[in-house]
Amino acid sequence: MPYKTLSGDRVIETIDKLAARVGERFPESGLERVARELADTARRCKAESDRLRRPITPIRVTVYSIWVVGAAAFFWIAATLHYDTVEFDAASLVQVLEPAMNLAVLVGLGVLTLGRLEEHWKRRKALDYLHELRSIAHVVDMHQLTKDPYRSALPRTASSPGDVLSGPLLERYLDYCSEMLALTGKLAALFSQSCRDAEVSASASDVEQHCTAMSRKIWQKIMAFSRYEGTSANFP
């Protein structure tokens, strides 16, 4: 099923190519450093999402051990009964069933607690990585914040940003930011794909929505840039 699930390796490959493109176009820039950081984060996210997909062996072994011990104790209780005695009445049966029921409850609580422990551990790890991805998205958004399509046509002030991009170079810079946000959202989707937890899925969806909203702002700038380029001769 190569086209039904998101491949972490393909996402990493795409991010590496994007980081190389950013470095070739804007060498030694802050955006290049963010792209390299995103590539490193992508590798850690892929490795962690693969681990979350697999069961936690110590916890699973403990759960199976509890089942085995509980079953063995139940059969031991059943084997100690004296079925051939005349005195084996309803009262005796109740006295035997009571510890058996208590044992079943204890086994069930132990299994349920360990199952929730595994679920909690996986949720916490996934949410930590999703929080990091959300932070990276905001860093990307900060890099494009001062990239205004009209800035090169306006007189500079004392507080104007130092680097002013214009023309196709500015459009390419904004496009790189949009791609980085889209790929950040894909990394978040890896966790919702590998960890079937409602809270993780909601957090991953929230990261994707944030990335989409930020990318939409960037494309508004790109569209404004295209309109401005088409009417630059009449710009005051």
HELIX and SHEET records of a PDB file:
HELIX    1   1 GLY A    8  ARG A   25  1                                  18    
HELIX    2   2 GLY A   30  ARG A   53  1                                  24    
HELIX    3   3 THR A   57  ALA A   79  1                                  23    
HELIX    4   4 ALA A   90  GLN A  144  1                                  55    
HELIX    5   5 ARG A  151  ALA A  153  5                                   3    
HELIX    6   6 GLY A  167  SER A  194  1                                  28    
HELIX    7   7 ALA A  198  GLY A  230  1                                  33    
HELIX    8   8 SER A  232  ASN A  234  5                                   3    
END                                                                             
